[in-house]
Amino acid sequence: MSTADCGVTYAVSDRIARITLNRPPVNALTLDMIGAVVAALKQAAADDEVRAAILTSALPGRFCAGLDLDLLLSADNDKIRALLQALYLDLHDAQRALGKPSIAAVGGAARGGGVTLAISCDVIIAAESASFGYPEIDIGVLPAIHFAHLPRIVGRHRAFALLFSGRSFGAQEALDLGLVSKLVADAELATATMALAKTFAAKSPAAMRLGRAAFMRQNDDDERRRIAEAVEDFCQSAAAEAAREGIRAFVEKRKPNWQD
C-alpha cells in the first residue's frame, strides 16, 4: 500500500521533502495514516539528497483533527494500544532518527493527535487561520502525550488550564505561549515554510545532523520514557466507559451523560 492510499503523499523538490496529509474531510488519523507519516519520515531520513522535511496538509482550513473517533469507538484495547504506540512512540522515534530538520506548516485546525504531529517537528510555522486545542478531556480520554511536553513549553499552570479545559485557541495565542515558532498570513504559509527549509538545507548536512542530535540529547529529559507512559495513560482512559459515552455523545452531537 502506498502512502497516498493512506491519506499521505510524499514528494521531494529542491532537497526538501514534503509530507502532506490528505484524508478528507478533516485528516482524521487512522493507524495506516500514522504509519504512512512515519514511513515518509524514514524515507526522508534515508535519502542523502533530502536536507529538510515539511509536514503539511492539503485540506483548506484543516491541518489534522486528531484520531479517528470511529476507530476509538469500534476498536478493542489492543488496536487502540497499537494506534497510540504508532502516534506516540513510532512518530517520536522516526523524528529522532530523521537526522535533518523538520517543519510543521499548520493552517487551519489542529486538534489532539494533530497537535501531536505538529509538535513532533523541530519548528512549527502557523498561518493566521490556524487554531489548536486538546479536546480529549471533553470525550472522556486524556491528552496524555501533551502532559509530557506542554508544561515545559508554556509553563505548568497554563498547560493545565489548556489540557483540562479542552478549549481551542488561535494562532496568535499559540505564538504568545511559545507553542509555535512563527506566525504568517495564510497566503504566505507555504512560501515561509519553504524559505526556512531552504535555509536549513543550505547548511552543512554533517553539522546539522550532529547538531540536531546534540540538541535533542540536551533537551529531551528522558522524553521517550515519558511518552511510553503516556501510551499507558491514554489506553487506560480509553478503556473506561466514560470514553465510550464521551465519544458517542460527540458523534451524536449531544452532551455526555457522565455516570462516574
C-alpha positions as CSV (number, residue, x, y, z in Angstrom):
1,M,0.0,0.0,0.0
2,S,1.4,3.4,-1.0
3,T,1.4,6.3,1.4
4,A,-1.1,8.1,-0.9
5,D,-3.6,5.2,-0.3
6,C,-3.4,6.0,3.4
7,G,-4.1,9.8,3.0
8,V,-0.4,10.9,2.9
9,T,1.7,12.0,0.0
10,Y,5.5,12.3,-0.2
11,A,7.4,14.4,-2.7
12,V,10.9,15.9,-2.9
13,S,12.0,19.1,-4.6
14,D,14.9,21.5,-4.1
15,R,16.3,19.0,-1.5
16,I,13.1,19.4,0.6
17,A,10.8,16.5,1.4
18,R,7.1,17.4,1.6
19,I,4.9,15.1,3.7
20,T,1.3,16.1,3.0
21,L,-1.8,15.0,4.9
22,N,-4.7,14.4,2.5
23,R,-7.6,12.5,4.0
24,P,-10.8,14.5,3.7
25,P,-12.7,15.9,5.3
26,V,-10.5,16.6,8.4
27,N,-7.4,14.4,8.2
28,A,-8.7,12.1,11.0
29,L,-5.8,9.8,11.9
30,T,-6.0,6.1,11.3
31,L,-3.3,3.5,12.0
32,D,-2.4,3.3,8.3
33,M,-2.2,7.1,8.0
34,I,0.1,7.4,11.0
35,G,2.2,4.6,9.6
36,A,2.4,6.4,6.3
37,V,3.7,9.6,8.1
38,V,6.3,7.5,9.9
39,A,7.3,5.7,6.7
40,A,7.7,9.1,4.9
41,L,9.9,10.4,7.7
42,K,12.1,7.3,7.4
43,Q,12.2,7.7,3.6
44,A,13.4,11.3,4.1
45,A,16.0,10.1,6.6
46,A,17.4,7.6,4.2
47,D,17.7,10.0,1.3
48,D,21.0,11.8,1.4
49,E,19.7,14.4,-1.1
50,V,17.0,15.5,1.4
51,R,18.2,18.2,3.7
52,A,14.9,19.1,5.5
53,A,11.3,17.9,5.8
54,I,8.0,19.7,5.8
55,L,4.8,18.2,7.3
56,T,1.7,20.0,6.0
57,S,-1.9,19.5,4.9
58,A,-3.6,19.6,1.5
59,L,-7.0,20.4,3.0
60,P,-8.0,24.1,3.3
61,G,-8.8,25.1,6.8
62,R,-7.7,21.8,8.3
63,F,-4.4,20.6,9.5
64,C,-5.5,17.5,11.4
65,A,-8.5,16.8,13.6
66,G,-6.7,14.0,15.6
67,L,-7.6,10.4,16.0
68,D,-10.5,9.0,14.0
69,L,-13.2,8.7,16.7
70,D,-15.0,5.9,14.9
71,L,-11.8,3.8,15.5
72,L,-11.8,4.6,19.2
73,L,-15.5,3.5,19.5
74,S,-15.1,0.3,17.5
75,A,-11.6,-0.9,18.3
76,D,-10.6,-3.2,21.1
77,N,-8.0,-2.3,23.6
78,D,-5.2,-4.0,21.6
79,K,-6.0,-2.0,18.5
80,I,-6.2,1.3,20.5
81,R,-2.8,0.5,22.0
82,A,-1.3,-0.1,18.6
83,L,-2.7,3.2,17.4
84,L,-1.2,5.1,20.3
85,Q,2.1,3.4,20.1
86,A,2.3,4.4,16.4
87,L,1.3,8.0,17.1
88,Y,3.4,8.5,20.2
89,L,6.4,6.2,20.1
90,D,6.9,5.4,16.4
91,L,6.5,9.0,15.4
92,H,8.9,10.1,18.2
93,D,11.5,7.5,17.1
94,A,11.2,8.5,13.4
95,Q,11.6,12.2,14.1
96,R,14.5,11.5,16.5
97,A,16.3,9.4,13.8
98,L,15.5,11.9,10.9
99,G,18.9,13.5,11.0
100,K,17.7,16.7,9.4
101,P,15.3,19.5,10.5
102,S,11.5,19.0,10.3
103,I,9.0,21.8,10.0
104,A,5.2,21.6,10.6
105,A,3.2,24.1,8.4
106,V,-0.1,24.4,10.3
107,G,-3.0,26.1,8.5
108,G,-6.5,25.7,10.0
109,A,-7.5,23.4,12.8
110,A,-5.1,21.2,14.7
111,R,-6.6,19.2,17.5
112,G,-5.4,16.4,19.8
113,G,-3.4,14.0,17.7
114,G,-3.0,16.7,15.1
115,V,-1.1,18.8,17.6
116,T,0.9,15.7,18.4
117,L,2.0,15.5,14.7
118,A,2.9,19.2,14.7
119,I,4.8,19.2,18.0
120,S,6.9,16.2,16.9
121,C,8.6,18.5,14.4
122,D,11.5,20.8,15.2
123,V,9.8,24.0,14.2
124,I,6.1,25.0,13.8
125,I,5.0,27.7,11.5
126,A,1.4,28.7,11.8
127,A,-0.9,30.6,9.5
128,E,-3.2,33.2,10.9
129,S,-6.2,30.9,10.4
130,A,-4.5,28.1,12.5
131,S,-6.1,27.0,15.7
132,F,-5.1,24.5,18.3
133,G,-6.7,22.5,21.1
134,Y,-6.7,19.4,23.3
135,P,-10.4,18.3,23.3
136,E,-9.7,14.8,24.5
137,I,-10.9,15.6,28.1
138,D,-14.3,16.5,26.6
139,I,-14.8,13.0,25.3
140,G,-13.5,11.3,28.5
141,V,-10.0,10.4,27.4
142,L,-6.6,12.0,28.2
143,P,-4.3,14.2,26.0
144,A,-1.6,12.1,27.6
145,I,1.4,12.9,25.5
146,H,0.8,16.6,26.0
147,F,1.3,16.1,29.7
148,A,4.8,15.2,28.9
149,H,5.9,18.2,26.9
150,L,3.3,21.1,27.1
151,P,4.3,22.2,30.6
152,R,7.9,22.6,29.5
153,I,6.8,24.8,26.6
154,V,4.1,27.0,28.1
155,G,4.5,26.5,31.8
156,R,2.8,24.2,34.3
157,H,-0.2,26.2,35.1
158,R,-1.0,27.4,31.6
159,A,-0.6,23.9,30.4
160,F,-3.0,22.5,33.0
161,A,-5.6,25.1,32.0
162,L,-5.4,24.2,28.3
163,L,-5.3,20.5,28.8
164,F,-8.1,20.2,31.3
165,S,-10.5,22.8,29.9
166,G,-10.4,21.4,26.3
167,R,-10.8,24.9,24.9
168,S,-9.4,25.8,21.5
169,F,-7.1,28.8,20.9
170,G,-5.9,30.7,18.0
171,A,-2.6,31.1,16.3
172,Q,-1.7,34.4,18.0
173,E,-2.2,32.9,21.4
174,A,-0.1,29.8,20.3
175,L,2.7,32.2,19.3
176,D,2.4,34.1,22.6
177,L,2.6,30.9,24.5
178,G,5.7,29.8,22.6
179,L,3.9,26.8,21.1
180,V,4.6,27.9,17.6
181,S,7.8,29.4,16.2
182,K,6.4,31.9,13.7
183,L,3.0,33.3,12.6
184,V,2.4,34.3,8.9
185,A,-0.5,35.2,6.7
186,D,-2.4,32.3,5.3
187,A,-1.3,33.1,1.7
188,E,2.4,33.1,2.9
189,L,2.4,29.8,4.8
190,A,3.8,27.6,2.0
191,T,6.4,30.3,1.0
192,A,7.6,31.0,4.5
193,T,7.9,27.3,5.3
194,M,9.8,26.6,2.2
195,A,12.1,29.5,2.8
196,L,13.0,28.3,6.2
197,A,13.5,24.7,4.9
198,K,15.9,26.1,2.2
199,T,17.8,28.0,4.9
200,F,18.3,24.7,6.8
201,A,19.1,22.9,3.5
202,A,22.0,25.3,2.8
203,K,23.9,24.3,5.9
204,S,26.4,21.5,6.2
205,P,24.5,18.2,6.4
206,A,27.0,16.8,8.8
207,A,26.8,19.8,11.1
208,M,23.0,19.8,11.0
209,R,22.9,16.1,11.7
210,L,25.3,16.2,14.6
211,G,23.9,19.5,15.9
212,R,20.3,18.2,15.9
213,A,21.3,15.1,17.7
214,A,23.2,17.1,20.3
215,F,20.2,19.5,20.7
216,M,17.9,16.6,21.3
217,R,20.2,15.0,23.9
218,Q,20.4,18.3,25.8
219,N,16.6,18.9,25.8
220,D,14.8,15.5,25.8
221,D,15.0,14.9,29.6
222,D,14.1,11.2,29.3
223,E,11.3,12.1,26.9
224,R,10.9,8.6,25.4
225,R,10.2,7.0,28.8
226,R,7.5,9.7,29.5
227,I,6.0,9.1,26.0
228,A,5.7,5.4,26.7
229,E,4.0,6.2,30.0
230,A,1.6,8.4,28.0
231,V,0.6,5.4,25.9
232,E,-0.5,3.6,29.1
233,D,-2.3,6.6,30.4
234,F,-4.3,7.1,27.2
235,C,-5.1,3.4,26.9
236,Q,-6.4,3.3,30.4
237,S,-8.7,6.2,29.9
238,A,-9.9,4.9,26.5
239,A,-10.9,1.6,28.1
240,A,-13.2,3.3,30.6
241,E,-17.0,3.6,30.0
242,A,-16.6,7.4,30.2
243,A,-14.7,7.4,27.0
244,R,-17.4,5.4,25.2
245,E,-20.0,7.8,26.4
246,G,-18.0,10.8,25.6
247,I,-17.2,9.7,22.1
248,R,-20.8,8.6,21.4
249,A,-22.1,12.0,22.7
250,F,-19.7,13.8,20.4
251,V,-20.7,11.8,17.4
252,E,-24.4,12.2,18.2
253,K,-23.9,16.0,18.9
254,R,-25.3,15.9,22.4
255,K,-24.0,16.5,25.9
256,P,-22.4,13.4,27.5
257,N,-24.2,11.8,30.4
258,W,-21.3,11.1,32.8
259,Q,-22.1,8.3,35.2
260,D,-18.8,8.3,37.2
